Amino acid sequence: MLKQRKLGKTNLSVSEIGLGCWQLGGLTTINEISITYGDVNEQTAVKIITQALELGINTFDTADSYSLGNSERRLGKVLSERRSEVNIFTKGAGVPSYNESSPFEIDLSYHHLLAAIDRSLKRLGTDYVDLYQAHAAPQSESDFVNLEKAFGKIKSEGKATYCGVSVGLEYQKGIELINRGIVDSIQLYFSLIDFEPVMELLPLAKKNGVGIIVAEPLSQGFLTGKYHKDTVFPKNDVRSRYSPEEIKTKLEKSKQFQVFSTNSRTMNQVALAYVLNRDEVSTCIPGSKSVEQLESNVKSSEISLNSQELDKIEIIQRSW
Ligand SMILES: NC(=O)c1ccc[n+]([C@@H]2O[C@H](COP(=O)([O-])OP(=O)(O)OC[C@H]3O[C@@H](n4cnc5c(N)ncnc54)[C@H](OP(=O)(O)O)[C@@H]3O)[C@@H](O)[C@H]2O)c1
């Protein structure tokens, strides 16, 4: 059965591989911009969630903005029968935008977060979530103050047991949130390509008992070895926003790790084993679009990289 770890100093035991649910809500666009990874229909989403439970995954990460609530709705339908056995993590702050260049604006105000969690709970069909996360890092002093106040209120009303922030690549903001004692967890991008957290953020989180949730551990699929420099993502895929130069850079970096995959471990498994090698990581939450992808990802829990391999990985990363 899949191993579990503690989420920082909380009481939550999380499977070391969780399920990222961004792709499970189905095709959705805002201002004709795709906000998800192509189409995953409801039947497939239900199969993925059901098989995740079967494989020992007990931690599910979603957000109100994923397919405009549809990821939460689909997840809630399957998990309602198993509510006491699972950890449901959701997020709020993204507001569909009237600005044509970007699909979401961020609202970290106290009243927005309080209203957003109520709407999430309704869609999820539950009266609490195990973790509520702000879906973006605070940008101003008032954002920090609002977050702290909103998290206090949400926890005191029992709507979330714990609260955290998803900072993406804004690692310095994660460090500030930990130092100010505002969060139980930080969600961030961490992978063979985005390795900066190993320097300061991960050790600091461990010292302070703050849980670490790794988003995009496969660098949105670029660390699976299946994409090439001439790959063009369809318009209904969120990755179509990347320029050919951005795709080329990601692929050139990821290609350097292909030497670590063998007949018995695929590139995606090496990528997940790399993040799980860090004991500061509580859970990594790769997104899967099929049961086959899910099963392959879960097998990473049985793989470990030896110290020579980790040294070689570091040499590659430091050469960039
Ligand atoms: N700001 C935030 O808070 C934030 C941002 C991003 C993500 N997240 C969370 O983190 C989760 C994970 O991130 P992510 O889904 O964006 O990226 P990811 O996990 O790095 O990559 C997911 C993509 O990789 C491909 N893939 C997955 N498993 C595979 C396998 N075994 N073999 C081949 N390809 C595979 C799939 O797409 P294709 O098959 O189409 O290539 C899948 O959509 C999300 O679901 C979400 O819960 C949070």
Ligand as a Chemical Component Dictionary entry (heavy atoms), coordinates in Angstrom:
data_LIG
# 
_chem_comp.id                   LIG 
_chem_comp.type                 NON-POLYMER 
_chem_comp.pdbx_formal_charge   0 
_chem_comp.three_letter_code    LIG 
# 
loop_
_chem_comp_atom.comp_id 
_chem_comp_atom.atom_id 
_chem_comp_atom.alt_atom_id 
_chem_comp_atom.type_symbol 
_chem_comp_atom.charge 
_chem_comp_atom.model_Cartn_x 
_chem_comp_atom.model_Cartn_y 
_chem_comp_atom.model_Cartn_z 
_chem_comp_atom.pdbx_ordinal 
LIG N1  N1  N 0  -1.037 27.258 -8.537  1  
LIG C1  C1  C 0  -1.441 26.097 -8.090  2  
LIG O1  O1  O 0  -1.959 25.988 -6.993  3  
LIG C2  C2  C 0  -1.272 24.877 -8.932  4  
LIG C3  C3  C 0  -0.752 24.988 -10.230 5  
LIG C4  C4  C 0  -0.579 23.828 -10.967 6  
LIG C5  C5  C 0  -0.958 22.612 -10.438 7  
LIG N2  N2  N 1  -1.492 22.522 -9.193  8  
LIG C6  C6  C 0  -1.907 21.222 -8.618  9  
LIG O2  O2  O 0  -0.881 20.284 -8.842  10 
LIG C7  C7  C 0  -1.379 19.173 -9.600  11 
LIG C8  C8  C 0  -0.280 18.647 -10.475 12 
LIG O3  O3  O 0  0.177  19.627 -11.400 13 
LIG P1  P1  P 0  -0.174 19.535 -12.942 14 
LIG O4  O4  O 0  -1.264 18.559 -13.090 15 
LIG O5  O5  O -1 -0.397 20.894 -13.459 16 
LIG O6  O6  O 0  1.195  19.029 -13.599 17 
LIG P2  P2  P 0  1.977  17.632 -13.517 18 
LIG O7  O7  O 0  1.428  16.773 -12.474 19 
LIG O8  O8  O 0  3.413  17.995 -13.476 20 
LIG O9  O9  O 0  1.686  17.027 -14.980 21 
LIG C9  C9  C 0  0.432  16.513 -15.282 22 
LIG C10 C10 C 0  0.338  16.126 -16.754 23 
LIG O10 O10 O 0  1.407  15.248 -17.115 24 
LIG C11 C11 C 0  0.919  14.208 -17.988 25 
LIG N3  N3  N 0  1.133  12.936 -17.270 26 
LIG C12 C12 C 0  0.787  12.634 -15.971 27 
LIG N4  N4  N 0  1.155  11.389 -15.636 28 
LIG C13 C13 C 0  1.751  10.865 -16.738 29 
LIG C14 C14 C 0  2.333  9.603  -17.012 30 
LIG N5  N5  N 0  2.379  8.633  -16.090 31 
LIG N6  N6  N 0  2.848  9.389  -18.251 32 
LIG C15 C15 C 0  2.823  10.361 -19.189 33 
LIG N7  N7  N 0  2.269  11.583 -18.980 34 
LIG C16 C16 C 0  1.740  11.834 -17.774 35 
LIG C17 C17 C 0  -0.566 14.478 -18.231 36 
LIG O11 O11 O 0  -0.785 15.277 -19.370 37 
LIG P3  P3  P 0  -0.616 14.802 -20.907 38 
LIG O12 O12 O 0  -0.881 13.325 -20.977 39 
LIG O13 O13 O 0  -1.584 15.615 -21.677 40 
LIG O14 O14 O 0  0.798  15.184 -21.229 41 
LIG C18 C18 C 0  -0.948 15.349 -17.038 42 
LIG O15 O15 O 0  -1.993 16.234 -17.335 43 
LIG C19 C19 C 0  -2.603 19.745 -10.342 44 
LIG O16 O16 O 0  -3.478 18.741 -10.789 45 
LIG C20 C20 C 0  -3.174 20.638 -9.269  46 
LIG O17 O17 O 0  -3.902 19.884 -8.331  47 
LIG C21 C21 C 0  -1.633 23.641 -8.428  48 
# 
loop_
_chem_comp_bond.comp_id 
_chem_comp_bond.atom_id_1 
_chem_comp_bond.atom_id_2 
_chem_comp_bond.value_order 
_chem_comp_bond.pdbx_ordinal 
LIG N1  C1  SING 1  
LIG C1  O1  DOUB 2  
LIG C1  C2  SING 3  
LIG C2  C3  SING 4  
LIG C2  C21 DOUB 5  
LIG C3  C4  DOUB 6  
LIG C4  C5  SING 7  
LIG C5  N2  DOUB 8  
LIG N2  C6  SING 9  
LIG N2  C21 SING 10 
LIG C6  O2  SING 11 
LIG C6  C20 SING 12 
LIG O2  C7  SING 13 
LIG C7  C8  SING 14 
LIG C7  C19 SING 15 
LIG C8  O3  SING 16 
LIG O3  P1  SING 17 
LIG P1  O4  DOUB 18 
LIG P1  O5  SING 19 
LIG P1  O6  SING 20 
LIG O6  P2  SING 21 
LIG P2  O7  DOUB 22 
LIG P2  O8  SING 23 
LIG P2  O9  SING 24 
LIG O9  C9  SING 25 
LIG C9  C10 SING 26 
LIG C10 O10 SING 27 
LIG C10 C18 SING 28 
LIG O10 C11 SING 29 
LIG C11 N3  SING 30 
LIG C11 C17 SING 31 
LIG N3  C12 SING 32 
LIG N3  C16 SING 33 
LIG C12 N4  DOUB 34 
LIG N4  C13 SING 35 
LIG C13 C14 SING 36 
LIG C13 C16 DOUB 37 
LIG C14 N5  SING 38 
LIG C14 N6  DOUB 39 
LIG N6  C15 SING 40 
LIG C15 N7  DOUB 41 
LIG N7  C16 SING 42 
LIG C17 O11 SING 43 
LIG C17 C18 SING 44 
LIG O11 P3  SING 45 
LIG P3  O12 DOUB 46 
LIG P3  O13 SING 47 
LIG P3  O14 SING 48 
LIG C18 O15 SING 49 
LIG C19 O16 SING 50 
LIG C19 C20 SING 51 
LIG C20 O17 SING 52 
# 
